[in-house]
């Protein structure tokens, strides 16, 4: 997760996830859970692990 920063555009690469192949923006890091909060569009946002994401 070190290479992801707030504001970085990413794509969901997890084929089992409903948001697969969707682009979103990193908005928060939850260090306690080791997850990244990604915002899609205006209001939808979800947490992901770094292995589920790829830089856009």
Long-range contacts (C-beta under 8 A, 24 or more apart in sequence): 1-29, 1-34, 1-36, 1-50, 3-55, 4-36, 4-50, 4-53, 4-55, 8-55, 9-55, 9-56, 10-36, 10-38, 10-53, 10-54, 10-55, 10-56, 11-53, 11-54, 11-55, 11-56, 12-38, 12-48, 12-52, 12-53, 13-52, 13-53, 13-54, 14-48, 14-51, 14-52, 17-48, 17-52, 19-46, 23-56
